């Protein structure tokens, strides 16, 4: 490695690191796998994405014990742009016909939907969930 530095060299290193940065290969690969014509491949992508979401949801729930869990869910939904309606502290209705921006880490609807369902399963394990007519309804079971 050469000693010394120049603006042009630093600029090149900076641009190269951004080009090969986080998710440069993983996001397009996952998008291609999610669009694969093989149902087995799509099912595997969905299954693994759901499990990752559930692990994240369970871990996050453990870290925010004592906080309003629906506010945590709302924060995630707002962050990724998923429409929802909160029903006091006992329910939430989430639309499943949302779109994901092309540059978002969740990269496509199949992956975003599976991750969201897994995350919610981890965050709301004791809640009743029902998916019908383009919405997922979560209701606190007492």
MARMAR-320660 format. One record per residue: x, y, z of N, C-alpha, C in turn; chain; residue in three letters. Coordinates in Angstrom, 1 decimal, padded with zeros to 4 digits. Example, Ala and Ser with C-alpha at 12.3 -4.5 7.8 and 13.67 -1.06 7.14 Angstrom:
<nodes>
       nX       nY       nZ      caX      caY      caZ       cX       cY       cZ   mol   type
    013.2   -005.7    007.8    012.3   -004.5    007.8    013.2   -003.3    007.8     A    ala
    012.8   -002.2    007.1    013.7   -001.1    007.1    012.9    000.0    007.9     A    ser
</nodes>
This chain:
<nodes>
       nX       nY       nZ      caX      caY      caZ       cX       cY       cZ   mol   type
    000.8   -001.2    000.0    000.0    000.0    000.0    000.9    001.2    000.0     A    unk
    000.5    002.1   -000.8    001.3    003.4   -001.0    001.0    004.3    000.2     A    unk
    002.0    005.0    000.7    001.9    006.0    001.7    001.5    007.3    001.0     A    unk
    000.9    008.2    001.8    000.5    009.5    001.3   -001.0    009.4    000.9     A    unk
   -001.4    010.6    000.5   -002.8    010.7    000.2   -003.0    011.9   -000.8     A    unk
   -004.1    011.7   -001.6   -004.4    012.8   -002.4   -005.9    012.9   -002.5     A    unk
   -006.5    014.0   -002.8   -007.9    014.2   -002.9   -008.5    013.2   -004.0     A    unk
   -007.9    013.1   -005.1   -008.4    012.2   -006.2   -008.4    010.8   -005.7     A    unk
   -007.3    010.3   -005.0   -007.3    009.0   -004.5   -008.4    008.7   -003.5     A    unk
   -008.5    009.7   -002.5   -009.5    009.6   -001.5   -010.9    009.5   -002.1     A    unk
   -011.1    010.4   -003.1   -012.4    010.5   -003.8   -012.7    009.1   -004.5     A    unk
   -011.8    008.5   -005.1   -011.9    007.2   -005.8   -012.3    006.2   -004.8     A    unk
   -011.6    006.1   -003.7   -011.8    005.1   -002.6   -013.2    005.3   -002.1     A    unk
   -013.6    006.5   -001.8   -015.0    006.8   -001.3   -016.1    006.4   -002.3     A    unk
   -015.9    006.7   -003.5   -016.9    006.3   -004.5   -017.0    004.8   -004.7     A    unk
   -015.8    004.2   -004.7   -015.8    002.7   -004.8   -016.4    002.0   -003.7     A    unk
   -016.2    002.5   -002.5   -016.8    001.9   -001.3   -018.3    002.1   -001.3     A    unk
   -018.8    003.2   -001.8   -020.2    003.4   -001.9   -020.8    002.5   -002.9     A    unk
   -020.1    002.3   -004.0   -020.6    001.4   -005.1   -020.7    000.0   -004.6     A    unk
   -019.7   -000.5   -003.9   -019.8   -001.9   -003.4   -020.2   -002.0   -002.0     A    unk
   -021.1   -001.0   -001.6   -021.5   -000.9   -000.2   -022.6   -002.0    000.1     A    unk
   -023.2   -001.8    001.3   -024.2   -002.7    001.8   -025.3   -003.0    000.8     A    unk
   -025.6   -004.3    000.7   -026.7   -004.8   -000.1   -026.5   -004.6   -001.6     A    unk
   -025.3   -004.3   -002.0   -025.0   -004.2   -003.5   -025.3   -005.5   -004.2     A    unk
   -025.0   -006.6   -003.6   -025.2   -007.9   -004.2   -026.5   -008.5   -003.7     A    unk
   -026.6   -008.5   -002.3   -027.7   -009.2   -001.7   -029.1   -008.7   -002.1     A    unk
   -029.4   -007.4   -002.2   -030.7   -007.0   -002.6   -031.1   -007.4   -004.0     A    unk
   -030.2   -007.2   -005.0   -030.7   -007.7   -006.3   -030.8   -009.2   -006.4     A    unk
   -029.9   -009.9   -005.7   -030.0   -011.4   -005.6   -031.3   -011.8   -005.0     A    unk
   -031.7   -011.2   -003.9   -033.0   -011.6   -003.3   -034.2   -011.3   -004.2     A    unk
   -034.1   -010.1   -004.8   -035.2   -009.7   -005.7   -035.3   -010.8   -006.9     A    unk
   -034.2   -011.2   -007.4   -034.2   -012.2   -008.5   -034.8   -013.6   -008.0     A    unk
   -034.3   -014.0   -006.8   -034.8   -015.2   -006.2   -036.4   -015.1   -006.0     A    unk
   -036.8   -014.0   -005.5   -038.2   -013.8   -005.2   -039.1   -013.8   -006.5     A    unk
   -038.5   -013.5   -007.6   -039.2   -013.5   -008.9   -038.9   -014.8   -009.7     A    unk
   -038.2   -015.7   -009.1   -037.9   -017.0   -009.8   -039.2   -017.7   -010.2     A    unk
   -039.2   -018.3   -011.4   -040.4   -019.0   -011.7   -040.7   -020.3   -010.9     A    unk
   -039.7   -020.8   -010.2   -039.9   -022.0   -009.4   -040.6   -021.7   -008.1     A    unk
   -041.8   -022.3   -007.9   -042.5   -022.1   -006.6   -041.6   -022.5   -005.4     A    unk
   -040.8   -023.6   -005.6   -040.0   -024.0   -004.5   -039.0   -022.9   -004.0     A    unk
   -038.4   -022.3   -005.0   -037.5   -021.2   -004.7   -038.2   -020.0   -004.0     A    unk
   -039.3   -019.6   -004.5   -040.1   -018.5   -003.9   -040.6   -018.9   -002.5     A    unk
   -041.0   -020.1   -002.3   -041.4   -020.6   -001.0   -040.3   -020.6    000.0     A    unk
   -039.1   -021.0   -000.5   -037.9   -021.0    000.4   -037.6   -019.5    000.8     A    unk
   -037.6   -018.6   -000.2   -037.3   -017.2    000.1   -038.3   -016.7    001.1     A    unk
   -039.6   -017.0    000.9   -040.7   -016.5    001.8   -040.5   -017.1    003.2     A    unk
   -040.2   -018.4    003.3   -040.1   -019.1    004.6   -038.9   -018.5    005.4     A    unk
   -037.8   -018.3    004.7   -036.6   -017.8    005.4   -036.8   -016.3    005.8     A    unk
   -037.4   -015.5    004.9   -037.6   -014.1    005.2   -038.6   -014.0    006.4     A    unk
   -039.6   -014.8    006.5   -040.6   -014.8    007.6   -039.8   -015.1    008.9     A    unk
   -039.0   -016.1    008.9   -038.2   -016.5    010.1   -037.3   -015.4    010.5     A    unk
   -036.6   -014.7    009.6   -035.8   -013.6    010.0   -036.6   -012.5    010.6     A    unk
   -037.7   -012.2    010.0   -038.6   -011.2    010.6   -039.1   -011.5    012.0     A    unk
   -039.4   -012.8    012.2   -039.9   -013.3    013.5   -038.8   -013.2    014.5     A    unk
   -037.5   -013.5    014.1   -036.4   -013.4    015.1   -036.2   -011.9    015.4     A    unk
   -036.3   -011.1    014.4   -036.1   -009.6    014.7   -037.2   -009.1    015.6     A    unk
   -038.4   -009.5    015.3   -039.6   -009.1    016.2   -039.4   -009.6    017.6     A    unk
   -039.1   -010.8    017.8   -038.9   -011.4    019.1   -037.8   -010.7    019.9     A    unk
   -036.7   -010.5    019.2   -035.6   -009.8    019.8   -035.9   -008.3    020.2     A    unk
   -036.6   -007.6    019.3   -037.0   -006.3    019.6   -038.0   -006.2    020.7     A    unk
   -038.9   -007.1    020.7   -039.9   -007.1    021.8   -039.2   -007.3    023.2     A    unk
   -038.2   -008.1    023.2   -037.4   -008.3    024.5   -036.7   -007.1    024.9     A    unk
   -036.2   -006.3    023.9   -035.5   -005.1    024.3   -036.4   -003.9    024.7     A    unk
   -037.6   -003.9    024.3   -038.5   -002.8    024.6   -039.6   -003.2    025.6     A    unk
   -039.3   -004.1    026.5   -040.3   -004.6    027.4   -040.9   -003.4    028.2     A    unk
   -042.2   -003.4    028.4   -042.8   -002.4    029.2   -043.3   -001.2    028.3     A    unk
   -042.8   -001.1    027.1   -043.3   -000.1    026.2   -044.5   -000.5    025.4     A    unk
   -045.3    000.5    024.9   -046.5    000.2    024.1   -046.0   -000.5    022.8     A    unk
   -046.3   -001.8    022.7   -045.9   -002.6    021.6   -046.5   -002.1    020.3     A    unk
   -047.7   -001.6    020.3   -048.3   -001.1    019.1   -047.6    000.1    018.6     A    unk
   -047.0    000.9    019.5   -046.3    002.1    019.0   -045.0    001.6    018.3     A    unk
   -044.4    000.6    018.8   -043.3    000.0    018.1   -043.7   -000.5    016.7     A    unk
   -044.8   -001.2    016.6   -045.3   -001.7    015.3   -045.6   -000.5    014.4     A    unk
   -046.3    000.5    014.9   -046.5    001.7    014.1   -045.3    002.3    013.6     A    unk
   -044.2    002.4    014.4   -043.0    003.0    014.0   -042.4    002.3    012.8     A    unk
   -042.4    001.0    012.8   -041.9    000.2    011.7   -042.8    000.4    010.5     A    unk
   -044.1    000.4    010.6   -045.0    000.5    009.5   -044.8    001.9    008.8     A    unk
   -044.6    002.9    009.6   -044.4    004.3    009.1   -043.1    004.3    008.4     A    unk
   -042.1    003.7    009.0   -040.7    003.7    008.4   -040.7    003.1    007.0     A    unk
   -041.4    002.0    006.7   -041.4    001.4    005.4   -042.6    001.8    004.6     A    unk
   -043.5    002.6    005.1   -044.6    003.2    004.3   -045.8    002.2    004.1     A    unk
   -046.1    001.4    005.1   -047.2    000.5    005.0   -048.4    001.2    005.6     A    unk
   -049.6    001.3    004.9   -050.8    001.9    005.5   -051.4    001.0    006.5     A    unk
   -051.9    001.6    007.6   -052.4    000.8    008.7   -053.5    001.7    009.4     A    unk
   -054.2    001.1    010.3   -055.2    001.8    011.1   -055.1    001.2    012.5     A    unk
   -054.8    002.0    013.5   -054.7    001.5    014.9   -056.1    001.6    015.5     A    unk
   -056.5    000.6    016.3   -057.7    000.5    017.0   -057.4    000.5    018.5     A    unk
   -057.3    001.7    019.0   -057.0    001.9    020.4   -055.7    001.1    020.8     A    unk
   -055.7    000.5    021.9   -054.5   -000.3    022.3   -054.8   -001.8    022.2     A    unk
   -055.9   -002.2    021.5   -056.3   -003.6    021.4   -056.3   -004.1    020.0     A    unk
   -055.9   -003.3    019.0   -055.9   -003.8    017.6   -055.3   -002.9    016.6     A    unk
   -054.9   -003.5    015.5   -054.3   -002.8    014.4   -054.7   -003.5    013.1     A    unk
   -055.0   -002.8    012.1   -055.3   -003.3    010.8   -054.3   -002.8    009.8     A    unk
   -053.6   -003.7    009.1   -052.5   -003.4    008.2   -052.9   -003.8    006.8     A    unk
   -052.8   -002.9    005.8   -053.1   -003.2    004.4   -051.9   -004.0    003.8     A    unk
   -052.2   -005.0    003.0   -051.1   -005.8    002.4   -050.8   -005.4    001.0     A    unk
   -051.5   -004.4    000.5   -051.3   -004.0   -000.9   -050.5   -002.7   -001.0     A    unk
   -049.3   -002.8   -000.3   -048.4   -001.6   -000.2   -047.3   -001.8   -001.3     A    unk
   -046.6   -000.7   -001.6   -045.5   -000.8   -002.5   -044.2   -000.5   -001.7     A    unk
   -043.1   -001.1   -002.2   -041.8   -000.8   -001.5   -041.0   -000.1   -002.5     A    unk
   -040.3    001.0   -002.1   -039.5    001.8   -003.0   -038.3    000.9   -003.5     A    unk
   -037.9    001.1   -004.7   -036.9    000.2   -005.3   -035.6    000.2   -004.5     A    unk
   -035.2    001.2   -003.8   -034.0    001.3   -003.1   -034.1    000.8   -001.6     A    unk
   -035.3    000.3   -001.2   -035.5   -000.1    000.2   -034.8   -001.5    000.4     A    unk
   -034.3   -001.7    001.6   -033.6   -003.0    001.9   -034.6   -004.2    001.7     A    unk
   -035.9   -004.0    001.9   -036.8   -005.1    001.7   -037.1   -005.5    000.3     A    unk
   -036.6   -004.7   -000.6   -036.4   -004.9   -002.1   -037.6   -005.3   -003.0     A    unk
   -038.5   -006.1   -002.5   -039.7   -006.4   -003.3   -040.9   -006.8   -002.4     A    unk
   -042.0   -006.9   -003.0   -043.3   -007.1   -002.2   -043.3   -008.5   -001.6     A    unk
   -042.8   -009.5   -002.2   -042.8   -010.8   -001.6   -041.9   -010.9   -000.3     A    unk
   -040.8   -010.3   -000.4   -039.9   -010.3    000.7   -040.4   -009.3    001.8     A    unk
   -040.9   -008.2    001.4   -041.4   -007.2    002.4   -042.6   -007.8    003.1     A    unk
   -043.5   -008.5    002.4   -044.7   -009.1    003.0   -044.3   -010.2    004.0     A    unk
   -043.4   -011.1    003.6   -043.0   -012.2    004.4   -042.3   -011.6    005.7     A    unk
   -041.4   -010.6    005.5   -040.7   -010.1    006.7   -041.7   -009.4    007.6     A    unk
   -042.6   -008.7    007.1   -043.6   -008.0    007.9   -044.4   -009.0    008.7     A    unk
   -044.9   -010.0    008.1   -045.7   -011.1    008.8   -044.8   -011.7    009.9     A    unk
   -043.6   -012.0    009.6   -042.7   -012.6    010.6   -042.4   -011.6    011.8     A    unk
   -042.1   -010.4    011.4   -041.9   -009.3    012.4   -043.1   -009.2    013.4     A    unk
   -044.3   -009.2    012.8   -045.5   -009.0    013.6   -045.7   -010.3    014.5     A    unk
   -045.4   -011.5    013.9   -045.5   -012.7    014.7   -044.6   -012.7    015.9     A    unk
   -043.4   -012.1    015.7   -042.5   -012.0    016.8   -042.8   -010.9    017.8     A    unk
   -043.3   -009.8    017.3   -043.7   -008.6    018.2   -045.0   -008.9    018.9     A    unk
   -045.9   -009.6    018.3   -047.3   -009.7    018.8   -047.6   -011.2    019.0     A    unk
   -046.9   -012.0    019.7   -047.1   -013.5    019.7   -048.4   -013.9    020.4     A    unk
   -048.9   -013.1    021.3   -050.2   -013.4    022.0   -051.4   -012.8    021.4     A    unk
   -051.2   -012.2    020.2   -052.3   -011.5    019.6   -052.9   -012.4    018.5     A    unk
   -054.2   -012.3    018.3   -054.9   -013.1    017.3   -054.7   -012.4    015.9     A    unk
   -054.3   -013.1    014.9   -054.1   -012.5    013.6   -055.0   -013.2    012.6     A    unk
   -055.6   -012.4    011.7   -056.5   -012.9    010.6   -056.1   -012.1    009.4     A    unk
   -055.9   -012.8    008.3   -055.7   -012.1    007.0   -056.8   -012.4    006.0     A    unk
   -057.5   -011.3    005.6   -058.6   -011.4    004.6   -058.7   -010.1    003.9     A    unk
   -059.1   -010.3    002.6   -059.4   -009.1    001.8   -058.3   -008.0    001.8     A    unk
   -057.1   -008.4    001.7   -056.0   -007.4    001.5   -055.6   -006.7    002.8     A    unk
   -056.0   -007.2    004.0   -055.6   -006.7    005.2   -055.2   -007.8    006.2     A    unk
   -054.4   -007.4    007.1   -054.0   -008.3    008.3   -054.6   -007.6    009.5     A    unk
   -055.4   -008.3    010.2   -056.0   -007.7    011.5   -055.3   -008.4    012.6     A    unk
   -054.8   -007.6    013.6   -054.3   -008.1    014.8   -055.1   -007.6    015.9     A    unk
   -055.5   -008.5    016.8   -056.4   -008.2    017.9   -055.8   -008.8    019.2     A    unk
   -055.8   -008.0    020.3   -055.3   -008.5    021.5   -056.3   -009.5    022.1     A    unk
   -055.8   -010.6    022.5   -056.6   -011.7    023.1   -056.4   -011.6    024.6     A    unk
   -057.5   -011.3    025.3   -057.4   -011.2    026.8   -057.8   -012.4    027.5     A    unk
</nodes>
